């Protein structure tokens, strides 16, 4: 028996990385999974093998009509919507004085506006059902700053507070809203960003107190918890899943004390 048996779940950013890993985990846990991404999903057959009712929708989360149509398609197919996980996102930023307004809007448009639009249209059936679980994806960069992070930091910090606002507004009608703040996870997007920065990636890895980057399946496991009834008394929470990245500064004193 799966932890999401009978649940209908919409996962954005499902074509690769964290979204793909979560779609597969949810399918294996009994959910009827609908994926959404601006790109086609080359490996969606693996999800469909685990959940024969799985479907995939190509849509841009910044296009309200496309988002509304995708949600409507899920409702037409399944009659309800129980879980939404908002992974769709892009990287980007830079020092503020060097950042074009168009780039700032591109990043915040996908990461924040896209999250808002998916939530907006997913909430209608959840309100009618008087039940649902929404999991937004923020970042450790949404709870503390990073060098040259401007647009990305701003967008993910806003997602954290949007999550808390929604938890307040919809909790009394049975809708839980939480977010995950991942550390640096080994995904295609992360590798594409860090590939041009040499040893910077090694420095980020070393700031994770477990000594490694995270895996997509580890974020999928956190999303599963928040989406499931195991988290029935959890709402408005920003769950940090970061291998200790935000715990504090590591000076290597522990090495000198023989702890490694």
HUSUL-V862308 format. One record per run of one state. SS is the DSSP state (hx for helix, st for strand, lp for the rest). FROM is the first residue (numbers start at 0). LEN is the number of residues. If there is no record, write none. Layout:
SS,FROM,LEN + SS,FROM,LEN
This chain:
lp,0,7 + st,7,5 + lp,12,4 + hx,16,12 + lp,28,3 + st,31,6 + lp,37,6 + hx,43,7 + lp,50,4 + st,54,4 + lp,58,5 + hx,63,15 + lp,78,4 + st,82,4 + lp,86,9 + hx,95,3 + lp,98,2 + hx,100,29 + lp,129,2 + st,131,6 + lp,137,2 + hx,139,3 + lp,142,7 + hx,149,24 + lp,173,1 + st,174,8 + lp,182,2 + st,184,1 + lp,185,2 + hx,187,7 + lp,194,5 + hx,199,8 + lp,207,6 + st,213,1 + lp,214,1 + hx,215,12 + lp,227,1 + hx,228,3 + lp,231,6 + st,237,4 + lp,241,11 + hx,252,4 + lp,256,4
